[in-house]
Amino acid sequence: MTQQGVRWSAEQVLALAPDAASRKAGSKLAASGPWSGTGCGDEGTVWGLCKGSGSKPYQTIVDMADPAAPAYRCSCPSRKFPCKHALGLLLLWAADPAAVPDGQQSPDWAAQWLDGRRQRADRKETAATDGGTADAEAARKRAERRAQRIDAGAAELERRLADLLRTGLAGAEQAGYALWEETAARMVDAQAPGLAARVRELGAIPGSGPGWPVRLLEECALLHTLVQGWLRRDRLPAELAATVRSRVGLTGSAEGPAVRDRWLVLAQYDTADARLTTRRIWVHGEESGRTALLLSYGAAGRAPELVLPTGLVLDAELSSYPGSGRPRAALEKQFAAPAPSTLRPPGLTTAEAAARYGDALCHDPWLDSAPVTLEAVTPVPQAEGWQLADSAGGAVPVTGSASPGPGFWRLVSLSGGAPLRVFGEYGHRGFTPLTAWPAGPGEPVTVR
């Protein structure tokens, strides 16, 4: 539940937007002029009427009973969620308590939607409880059939890798991307999306610059190891077998014991393709010392539901997904609304960060990067890019995807030559900074 009197910042609200155009349009509606009948209730709802081009104003309501996953309803024709009116209403609520007063009685149109939403949630919970046992056997049979399909796809992929090495890597450059796309399509047919994604990545390596045959051979070796791990999964330790299943594309459930902690939100960012937006949220437990990854997804035109802006602390339980050394977790019960905090994650030297990534690779050889926080590092320009250097004389290169983007220049500006504490993802390509804290008091700055 939201806490009465605790309002979000504009940054938190804008993190809900599905795209840049929605952020811009919503910001234009963050004034009291077009709004009437606004209010917010103790149960965590915000509503209002927004004057549009028609004779009737748009009815807009946001249900924030679960602040990590708000729900929206607006009578406008937009197919984006949240639409610009919902964003504008929340921005007005965040900035001007007088314009959206607390403790109001919701109008009939808002109450009807809220009642229907609560009733649907209750029916869904009841259906899940009643039908769980009956569906278990059917789910087991589906899993067996899918495993058989993946077995066949993995065996075919192994033959194709062997053919590539037998004929020579030069043929990969001549064949072009079509060779890999056709192979990836076969893996999709085999219901192994993880294998398909790794095959598509191979297609970008030939002709990518000097040394590409070495990089292609390395990635083929990792893919071969993953295929062999799948085909011999029954012989692996349980945790490593779970990691292999995850890498192949079989998503399990969060079955680990729930851990309650005060979770500091380290970073939140989205990646998108034509069909899906993936939101990655890194959190760090104050008492457990664990860094965990929360994932949320949204279809095209919709922002992912889970919203936890950087710098907030969430009192909640997290459950781990299976896998050896895998940081992914699921957000379970929340005991309070996310709130601002002065907490900061503990930092490492650059040498310790490299060792942390090495340890993670021992548990998951296919891991691209691991979450680390660097202590007292300074951005330093080099002939080919940038690096983050510490006082012990160590340094880590900044990945090309992060430098020299706009976010990285915020990092340089925040530093001004002084050391910072920086959280990011550290892997074989270098370090990708996500959030930075100044040496003295100050709020975190998002650098991606």
N, C-alpha and C positions, 0 to 999 in steps of 0.2 A: 504493500500500500504506500501511496505517496504520503508524505508528512505535510500536514497543513502548515502553511507559512514557509515551506522550503521550496523555492522555485528554481527552475533550471536556468543555466546561463544561455546566452545566445549561441555559443559554440555547441552546447549539448543539443539544442533544438536543431541547428543546421546539420548536425550529424545524422539526423533522420532522413534528410532529403535524398531522393533517388538519383538525382543528377544535379549538375551545376545550374542548369536552366531553372530547375525548381527552387534552388537556393536563392537565385536572383529574384524570381517572381515572388517568392514568399516574403523576402525582405521588404519588397515594396508595399506589402499589405500589413506590415508590422506597425501600423499607426491606427489610432482610434477612429479616424475619419470614416472609413467604410463599414465599421462594425457597430452593431447594436445588440441588445439583449445578451451581453456577455456575462459569464460567471464561471465559477469553479466550485465543485462540491467537496465535502469532506471525504468522499469515497474515492477520490482521485479522478475526477472528470472535469474537462474544460469544454465549454460550448460558446457559441455565438452565431449571429446572423451577419453575413457579409453582403453588402450591396454589390450586385453585378450589373451586367448589361440588360438583364430582363427586368420585368416588373416585380418579381418576387426575389427576395434575398436568398442567398445560399445558406442552407442549414448545415453548420459544421460542428462536429463534436469529436473529442479525443478521449478515449478511455485509458487512463494511466494508472489503473489499479495495480498493474504489473509494470513498474517504470522501466524495466529492461526490455519490455516488448509491448509498446503502446499499440492500441487499435484505433482506427479512424473511420469516420463516416461523413461524407459531404454530399449534398444534393447536386453539386456541379457535375458536368459531363466528363471531367478528366478521368483518365484511366491510370493515373499515377497515384501511388500510395506511399507517403501522404501527398495530397495535392497541395497546390500553393496556398489555398485558403487555410488548410490545417496548419501548415508551417507558419503562415502569417499570424494566425490566432495564438499559437504557442509562443511565437516571438513577442507578441504583445503581452501575453500573460507573464513571460519571463522579465520583461522590461518595465512594466507599469502595473503594479498591484491595484491601483485605483481604477484602471481601465477594465480589468478582469477581477472583480472582487471575490474574496473567499466566502465560503459558507452559504452559498446561494442555493435555492430550490431549483432543481433542473426543470425546464419547460417540458410539456407533454411529449413533444416530438423526440426530445432527447431521452426522456425516461422510457419511452416505448422501445427505442433501440437498445438501451442498456438492459432492460428486462429480457428482451429477446436474446441478447448476447449471453446473459447469465444462464438462461434456460438451456440454450444450445450447449454450453460448456458442461452443465450438469448432466445432460443426456449423453454426451460423448463420454464422460467419465464412467457413467453407469454401464454403457455398452461395452467399454473396454474391460471393465471388471467381469461382466457376465460372459463375454465371448472369448476371453483369453485362453481358457483350457481347451475349448473346442478347436481353436485355430492352431494349437501347438503342433499337432501331428501333420496338418497340411503344410505348415511352414517347414517342418523337418524334411518332408518329401521334396518341396521346392528347392531347398538348400542342396539336397543330394543331386538333383537334376542339374542345377547350376554348376556344382563342382565338377560334374562329368563334362559339361561343355567347356569349362575352363581348362580341364585336363587336356582335351583335344586341341584347344587353341594354343596352350603352352607348348605342347609337343610340336605343333606346326611352326611356332615362332622359333623354337630351338633349331629346327631344320633350316629355316631361312637364315638364321645367324651363321650356322655352319656353312651354308652355301656362300654367304658373303665373304667369310674368311678364306674359304677354299679358292674362290675366284679372284680375291684381292680387293683391297679397299678402294683402289682407283675406280673400280666399276660403280661404286656408290655415287661418285661425283658425276659420272656420265649418265647414270640412270635418272638423276634428278629427284625431286620431291615425290613424284608419282609412286615410286617404289615403296616409300615408307607410308604414304597415305593408304595405299591398297592393303598393306600389311596391318596398319592400324584399324582399318575397317573390318578386317577378319577378326581382330581381337574384340572389337565391339560386338560382332556377331556371337563371339564366344562368351559374352557377358563378363569381360575382364577389362573394365574401363581404365584401371591403373596401368595395365600393360599397354593399352592403346595410347595413353598419354605419353608414356616413355618412348614408344616407337615414334610418335610424331616429333618428339624432341630430337631424335636422331636425324630426322630429315633436314633440320636447320644447320647441322654441323658441317657437312661437306661444302667446301667452297667458302667457309666462314672466315678464312684468313690463315696466315701461317700457322702450321702445327695442327691443322684440323684432323689429319689421319690419326695422330696420337689421341686427341680428344674423342674421336669416334670410337677408337679401339677401347678406350677406358669406359665409355658409356655402354658399349656392347658387352664388355665384361661384367659390368654391374647388372645389365639386363639378363645375361646368361645366369648369373648367380641367383637372381630373383626367380627365374623360371625353374632352376633346379631346386631352389628352396620350396617352391609350390609343389613340384612333382614328388618331393620327398618330405612333405610337411608332417607326415605321421612320425617321422624319426627325429623331429626337432623338439627342443624344449618348448614347453607350452607358451611362454612369453614370446619367444622368437617366432614360433608358428603363427601367433596372433599378429605379429608385425608383418609377416609375409602375406597373410590374408588381407590385411589392410592395404599393403602396397599393391597387391593385385587388383584391388577394388571392391573387396567384400567389407562392407561397413558393419561393424558389430554394434552392440549396445553398451552404454556406460554402466558397467557392472561392478566397478570398484567401490569400496566402502566410502560413504559420503564423509567428506572432511569439512568441518565448519571452521571458518577463519574470517579474518578481515582481509578481503582481497583488494589490493591496490591495482587499479587499471593502469597498466604500463603503456599500452598503445592500442589503437583501433584504426584499421584501414581496410579498404575494399579493393578487390580485383574483380574484373568483369570480362565476360566474353559475350557473344551474340545472344546467348540463351540464359545466362545465369550470372548473378552477382554474389560473390563470396566475401563475407566480412570476417576478418581475423581480429580477435581481441585477446591480447596477452594480459594476464593478471598474475600478481605475486602475493602469496600468503604471508601475512605479518608474522604469525607464530610458526606455521609449518615450514616456511622458507621455500616453498615449492612455487615454481613458475609454471603456469598452465595456459593452454590455448583453448579458447572458446570459438566455435565456428557457427555462423548463421548464414542462411542462403535466401536469396530473393530472385524470383523470376524476372525476366526482362521488363523494365518499367516499374518495378517494385523494389524498394529498399529492403534489405534484410531486417527482420523484426527486432533482433537483439541490438540494443543501443547502450553502450557503457563508455562514455567519453573519458579520455585520458585524465588522470589526476583524481578521479573519484575513488572512494573506498566503499566496498559492498560487503555487508555482513551476510554471508550466505554459505550454503553447502555446495560443494563440487564433487562429482563422481568421475572417476577415471575411466577412459576407454581402454580395452585390452591392448597389449603390445609391449614389447621390450623397450623401455626407455622413451615411449611415446608421451608427449606432453599434453595431448588432447584430453579435455574434460567436458562434462556437461553441467550446466547450471541447474541446480536442484532448488531446494527451498531457500527463500530469501527472508531474512528476519528484520530488515529495515530497508528503507529507500537508499539508493546510492547518495553519498554525501561527500562534499569537498574534504580534503585532508592534506596535511603537511608531510605525510609519510613519503619516504624515498626508498627504493630498493638498494640492497647492499651491492657494492661494486667490486670488480676484479681488475687486476692488471692485464695488460694485453697478453702476456705469457700465460696467465691463468685462464684467460678466455680461450686461447688456442688449445690448452689442455682440456678444458671443458668440452669443446667440440670434438676432440679426439676420443674422449670417454663416451660421448653420445654415439659416435660412429661404431664403437665396439658393440653397442646394443642394436643399432640400426644402420647397417652399411649403406643404405640407400638414402640417408638423411642429407638434404641439401644444406641445411643450416640449423643452428641451435640458438635459443634465446640467451643472451648474455647482457650484463650491464657493465660497462667500462667505467672505472673510477679515475677521475682527474686526468682526462685526456684532452689534447688540444689539436684542432684541425691544422694540418700543415700541408701546403701545396708541394707537389712533386712534378717532375718532368712529364710524367704520364698519369695525371689524376691527383687525388688527395689521399692522405692517410691521417689516422688519429694516433698521436704519439703520447706516451706517458712519461713521467719523470724518471722511470727506471731505465729509459733508453729503448724500450720496446715500442713497436708500432704495428698497426693493422691497416691494410689498404682499404679504402672505401670502394664499394662496388661501383662499376660503371653505370649501373641503372640508377644509383642514388646521386652521383656527382656528375655534372654540376647543376642539378635541378633546383627549382625554387626552394624546396624544403631544405636542401643542404645549405643554401645561402642563408637561411634563417639560423641554421646551426652556427655558421661562421660569424654571423652578426651577433648572436647571443654570446659567443665566446669572446670576441674582441681580443684574441690573443691569450685569454685566461683559460684555465682548465675547467672542464665540464664533467658532469656525470651523464653518460649517454647509454640508453637502452636500445638494443637492436638485434638483428639476426646475423650470426657469424657463421660463415661456411667456407667452402673451398674457393669461392669466387671473391671472398673478402667480407667486409662488414657493411651491412645496410643499416644506417641509423634511423630510428623511428621516433624517439623522444629524448629530449635533453633537459637537464636541470642546471641552473647556474651554480657556481661554487657557493655563493651565499644564499640567503633566503630568497625565495621566488617560486613562482608556479612553473610547472613543466611546459615546455614548448614542443608542439608537434612538428617534426621535421620531415614527415612524409605525407 
